[in-house]
């Protein structure tokens, strides 16, 4: 039987530091965490194994990615990870009705702006008051890149697809008043984790 697991190099490089932020920002027990755009499933497997008191709910619109996620879950023998959902962030209704937190890594810049809008509007619909959305990746701050390498990365993204690009935090904050930025956590390679809280 073939191994359907995919391996994304960036995931193995950033998973330790992201896990530390998740552990600091999310309650330790009884939490249902939806991961949007789970990709290979490596994050889901790593975080679920490291945080057994939380229920991890991976999702991805790509069938090959969902196969990889399922393969990673089976390979690691995890019992606190749900089967991956076929979730399109731009859909007006998501295939899930209750979660306590949402995590999304490296999606908003490698997707059209409409996907970022969909993520934030979906989180505003789904999260309970006080629930948190954590997003990871490179961002602009007040219209400026945080490093020359991020500016170069932004240019390369837009050259590949004009709809892509490193997003400005203020533009994300303006998508919905239901999500308030609590804090920015600096990460390696000029990335950030943004912690958003669902308002009443």
Backbone torsions as a table, in degrees:
resi	resn	phi	psi	omega
1	UNK	NA	132.4	-177.3
2	UNK	-73.7	151.3	178.0
3	UNK	-88.4	116.4	-176.8
4	UNK	-88.8	2.0	-179.0
5	UNK	-68.1	135.4	172.1
6	UNK	-100.3	153.8	-178.7
7	UNK	-127.2	115.8	179.0
8	UNK	-107.9	116.1	-174.8
9	UNK	-54.8	-38.5	-177.0
10	UNK	-62.4	-31.0	-177.7
11	UNK	-64.4	-45.6	-179.1
12	UNK	-67.2	-26.3	179.7
13	UNK	-76.6	-32.7	-171.2
14	UNK	-108.5	-5.7	-170.1
15	UNK	-67.1	-33.8	-178.8
16	UNK	-64.1	-47.3	-175.8
17	UNK	-72.2	-34.9	176.3
18	UNK	-65.7	-41.1	178.4
19	UNK	-56.9	-41.3	-179.7
20	UNK	-61.1	-39.8	178.7
21	UNK	-67.7	-44.7	178.7
22	UNK	-59.0	-42.9	-179.7
23	UNK	-66.0	-32.1	179.9
24	UNK	-78.3	-31.7	-171.4
25	UNK	-96.0	-18.8	-175.5
26	UNK	-114.3	142.0	176.6
27	UNK	-56.3	150.1	-171.8
28	UNK	-75.4	-20.9	-172.9
29	UNK	-133.2	156.2	168.6
30	UNK	64.4	30.0	-174.4
31	UNK	-112.0	136.1	174.3
32	UNK	-102.7	113.6	-175.9
33	UNK	-110.0	118.5	174.2
34	UNK	-88.6	125.2	172.9
35	UNK	-101.3	119.6	178.6
36	UNK	-92.1	135.6	-179.7
37	UNK	58.9	60.7	-175.0
38	UNK	-70.7	-15.8	176.8
39	UNK	63.9	-125.5	-176.3
40	UNK	-68.9	-24.3	-174.4
41	UNK	95.0	-1.2	-179.6
42	UNK	-64.4	-40.9	176.0
43	UNK	-62.0	-47.2	-178.0
44	UNK	-57.3	-46.6	-178.9
45	UNK	-64.6	-42.9	-177.7
46	UNK	-68.1	-46.3	-177.2
47	UNK	-69.2	-40.3	-179.5
48	UNK	-65.0	-39.2	178.2
49	UNK	-66.7	-36.1	-177.6
50	UNK	-79.4	-20.4	-175.3
51	UNK	-130.1	70.9	-172.7
52	UNK	-65.3	-18.0	-179.6
53	UNK	-80.0	-4.1	-179.2
54	UNK	-112.6	146.2	176.7
55	UNK	-93.9	121.9	-176.9
56	UNK	-101.0	131.7	-177.5
57	UNK	-122.3	93.9	-179.1
58	UNK	-77.2	160.5	177.3
59	UNK	-156.7	154.0	174.7
60	UNK	-169.1	143.7	178.8
61	UNK	-78.0	-14.7	-174.5
62	UNK	-90.5	120.3	-179.5
63	UNK	-57.9	-37.8	178.8
64	UNK	-64.5	-36.9	176.5
65	UNK	-66.8	-41.7	179.3
66	UNK	-64.2	-37.2	175.4
67	UNK	-62.2	-40.8	178.7
68	UNK	-65.1	-43.2	178.4
69	UNK	-58.3	-48.0	179.6
70	UNK	-60.9	-38.7	179.5
71	UNK	-66.6	-39.3	177.2
72	UNK	-65.6	-41.0	178.7
73	UNK	-60.3	-46.1	-179.6
74	UNK	-66.7	-41.5	-178.6
75	UNK	-61.5	-39.4	-177.8
76	UNK	-86.6	-8.9	179.0
77	UNK	64.2	39.8	-174.5
78	UNK	-86.3	138.0	177.8
79	UNK	-114.3	6.9	177.5
80	UNK	-116.0	26.3	177.3
81	UNK	-125.5	128.6	177.5
82	UNK	-79.0	159.5	171.2
83	UNK	-58.8	145.5	-175.2
84	UNK	-66.6	140.0	177.6
85	UNK	-89.2	146.3	170.8
86	UNK	-86.5	92.4	-172.8
87	UNK	-117.4	122.4	173.0
88	UNK	-103.3	114.4	-174.1
89	UNK	-61.8	-23.6	-178.5
90	UNK	-83.7	-6.9	179.2
91	UNK	-70.1	141.6	-179.2
92	UNK	-70.4	-20.0	176.4
93	UNK	-127.8	127.3	177.7
94	UNK	-93.7	154.7	-177.1
95	UNK	-81.3	40.0	179.2
96	UNK	-158.9	145.7	-174.7
97	UNK	-117.0	-17.1	-177.2
98	UNK	-141.2	123.6	169.9
99	UNK	-145.3	163.8	178.5
100	UNK	-103.1	-25.4	-178.5
101	UNK	-153.6	159.9	178.8
102	UNK	-133.0	137.8	176.8
103	UNK	-125.1	137.3	178.7
104	UNK	-145.5	120.3	-179.8
105	UNK	-113.9	135.8	168.6
106	UNK	53.2	43.3	174.5
107	UNK	-114.4	-43.5	-167.1
108	UNK	-65.3	-22.3	178.4
109	UNK	-93.7	-20.9	179.2
110	UNK	-106.9	53.0	-178.3
111	UNK	-169.4	160.5	175.1
112	UNK	-62.8	157.6	177.5
113	UNK	-56.0	-32.8	179.7
114	UNK	-60.3	-27.5	177.4
115	UNK	-71.6	-38.8	175.9
116	UNK	-63.4	-42.8	177.0
117	UNK	-60.7	-44.0	178.9
118	UNK	-61.1	-40.5	178.2
119	UNK	-60.7	-48.1	-175.6
120	UNK	-71.9	-38.7	177.8
121	UNK	-68.6	-37.7	177.4
122	UNK	-65.9	-41.6	177.6
123	UNK	-63.3	-39.2	179.2
124	UNK	-63.9	-34.9	178.2
125	UNK	-73.3	-39.4	-166.9
126	UNK	-90.6	-36.7	-174.5
127	UNK	-73.1	144.5	172.2
128	UNK	-77.6	161.6	174.3
129	UNK	-52.8	131.5	-176.9
130	UNK	88.8	-12.4	176.9
131	UNK	-68.4	155.2	-173.1
132	UNK	-120.1	141.3	169.7
133	UNK	-108.5	124.9	177.0
134	UNK	-115.7	123.5	179.7
135	UNK	-118.8	141.1	-177.0
136	UNK	-124.4	139.3	175.1
137	UNK	153.2	-168.7	175.2
138	UNK	-85.8	146.5	-179.9
139	UNK	-142.7	154.7	166.6
140	UNK	-89.1	149.0	178.2
141	UNK	-121.3	117.7	-179.0
142	UNK	54.5	41.0	176.4
143	UNK	80.9	4.8	-177.5
144	UNK	-122.2	142.5	173.6
145	UNK	-70.5	149.9	-177.5
146	UNK	-84.9	-6.5	178.3
147	UNK	-164.1	157.0	175.0
148	UNK	-59.5	-35.6	-179.6
149	UNK	-65.4	-34.8	176.8
150	UNK	-69.4	-35.5	175.8
151	UNK	-63.6	-41.9	177.5
152	UNK	-65.2	-40.8	178.8
153	UNK	-62.9	-43.1	178.6
154	UNK	-59.1	-44.8	179.5
155	UNK	-62.7	-39.2	-180.0
156	UNK	-68.9	-37.2	177.2
157	UNK	-62.4	-47.8	-177.4
158	UNK	-67.3	-28.2	175.9
159	UNK	-69.8	-34.4	177.9
160	UNK	-73.7	-40.2	-179.8
161	UNK	-155.2	117.7	-175.1
162	UNK	-62.0	-17.3	-179.8
163	UNK	-83.3	-11.3	-177.8
164	UNK	-91.0	172.0	174.6
165	UNK	153.1	156.8	176.8
166	UNK	-70.8	123.1	-172.4
167	UNK	-89.4	152.9	177.0
168	UNK	-86.7	136.7	-177.4
169	UNK	-59.4	-39.3	-179.1
170	UNK	-63.6	-35.9	178.0
171	UNK	-66.4	-39.2	176.8
172	UNK	-65.3	-42.1	-178.8
173	UNK	-64.0	-25.6	-177.7
174	UNK	-83.1	-7.7	-177.7
175	UNK	-62.8	-44.6	-178.7
176	UNK	-149.6	138.8	177.4
177	UNK	-76.7	-6.7	-178.5
178	UNK	-78.8	-12.5	178.6
179	UNK	-118.5	125.2	179.9
180	UNK	-113.2	133.0	178.3
181	UNK	-73.0	117.9	178.9
182	UNK	-84.4	-45.8	-177.3
183	UNK	-163.4	159.8	172.0
184	UNK	-112.0	131.9	178.9
185	UNK	-113.6	117.8	-179.8
186	UNK	-70.8	138.5	-177.4
187	UNK	-127.8	168.1	176.6
188	UNK	-61.8	161.8	176.2
189	UNK	60.1	32.7	175.4
190	UNK	60.9	30.9	174.3
191	UNK	-100.6	168.5	178.2
192	UNK	-136.8	151.7	161.0
193	UNK	-104.5	124.4	175.9
194	UNK	-100.9	128.5	-179.2
195	UNK	-107.2	114.0	-178.5
196	UNK	-110.0	143.0	180.0
197	UNK	-120.3	133.2	177.1
198	UNK	-70.1	125.2	-179.1
199	UNK	-86.7	154.5	178.8
200	UNK	-59.9	NA	NA
